[in-house]
Amino acid sequence: MKLTKTNFLIFSDCAHNAWFKINRADIYSARPLSAFDLGLIETGNEVDTLARDLFPGGIEVGRGEIERTSQLVESRSPILYQPAFETDRFSTACDILVFNPSTAAYDLYEVKASTTGDDKAAKNELYTEDIAFQANVLRECNVPIGVLHLVRLDSAYVRDEELDILSLFSVEDFTARVNDVRADTWERMNAAFEFLSRARQPSGPCDCIYKGRSAHCTTFDASNPDVPSYSVHDISRIGSSKTKLARLIDAHILAIENVPDDFELSDIQSRQVQCAKSGSTAIDPDAIHALLSVYQFPLAFFDYETYPAAVPRFRGYGPFDQIPFQFSLDVMAAPDAEIAHFEFLDTEPGCPDPRLVEALKAFMPSSGSIVTWNKQFEIGVNKKLATRQPQAAAFIDDLNARIVDLMEVFSSQAYVHPGFKGRTSIKSVLPVLVPELSYKSLEVQEGGTASQTWNAIVGGTLSRDEAQSKRAALLTYCALDTRAMWEIWLVLTRSQ
């Protein structure tokens, strides 16, 4: 076995998960990658390839070409893309190596599909460890190493008509950070190699037992078979309350219904736990009435679908700005009125913004409440849209002023059902409150797939018939989002 950088980083997050990836790939890969995960891989490849334009004219080596890499390094080839190195224990590939004649050493450039705006300490520590692994392997291979860089997208960049590669990317010197941790990383690399070389499955729970559900590793169930499907890990925001979660785990309290009545929880957490224990629904009619009483007719149930392009495609866009390519709109003019459905889906060449604005002006009521689910998303998309379409800024600002959030009924715990399992997404609430409606039979079932589907259509990789079929699937999916909101609103109005 050769320990790769990827597997080492997985080990750093969860040692058991890395062991399964290497030794029990059947378990590690049992759950297929989501559309979101596949999108991340595609984005990473796109950014990595584009970053090569910072150093044009290099030689693409290819992963696994160890001997060729050695020959190119020995001859001091000026620029190498994806050169591969290995020792008796470790292997790695570098994104870009550039030979610096003044230092007679290779400068390393590690490319990440993230932005300078995502500059959290934990993320920078991960990047530092990533580069330190590479630097250690290269030194073991007697490669002269100079400056160690991190390359990522500049969050302040806004595209003009043409893409400016030099302004798009931020290049940061991580040499000092890496040197500070290089020796420690080397020790952990060797410890990881020894751990992952074991033939027997590691005993006991993995470290993810002390993390909230959303942070669990891929193979959590295999390492923690005693944890039920609805556990203390599902308590609202328990992942942010690490001391609380640790106390429960250390006391061997795993099932949510076993949480002691006197255990210190927030009001929202306590309400969820009590509902799980009783198996009953908790409804606060007064709180629901207070939240819904501000809604004004006509009600416009509204939902965007967007694509977060890492590399800005159109003028006025920055890295990962959402491209709003679709919306669904269900308008209820008055109580007990029939729903009028409107929809927009743009797959034409060029930026969809102007066509989207015209569709909004044509379909959106000029008064009344605009009902969304997680309103901060739609508001954020609209704010960016207004900066790119300043002639429509007043119209868009008016839309934002009228947006209300149906999800607040559930995030505030005014309506709690044990079937929600502490979640407040529309896909968690709908099957419980309106079981006759379901996303499960749809070709497109969630936002990540919608984004990737649209990207495939506009990318021109589909046949005409395939593109038409995918368009229909997108329209059906987005329409269900707004229909679901209307149906849930009906349930809530009856519960007051």
Protein Blocks (a to p, Z undefined) as FASTA:
>chain_A
ZZdfklmmmmmmommlmmmmmmmmmlmmmpccdfklmmmmmmmmmmmmmmmmmmghiacf
bghilmlmmmmmmnopabaghiacddfkbccddfbdcddfklopacddddddbdfklmcf
klmmmmmmmmmmmmmmmmmnopacfddddddddfkbccdfbdcfklmpccddfklmmmmm
mmmmmmmmmmmmmmmmpmbdcedjdfklmpcfklpcfklmmmmmmbcfbdfklgghklmm
mmlmmmmmmnopablklpcfklccdfklmmmmmmmmnopacddfklmmmmmmmpccdddd
ddddddddfbafbghiaehiacdfbdcddddfbghiacdddddddfbecjfklmmmmmmm
mmmcfedjdddehjllmmmmmmmmmmmmmmlmmmmmmmmmmpccfklmmmnopaccfkln
opabfklmmmmmmmmbcfklpmblbfklmmmmmmmmmnopacfklmmmmmmmmmmmmmmm
mmmmmmmmmmmmmmZZ
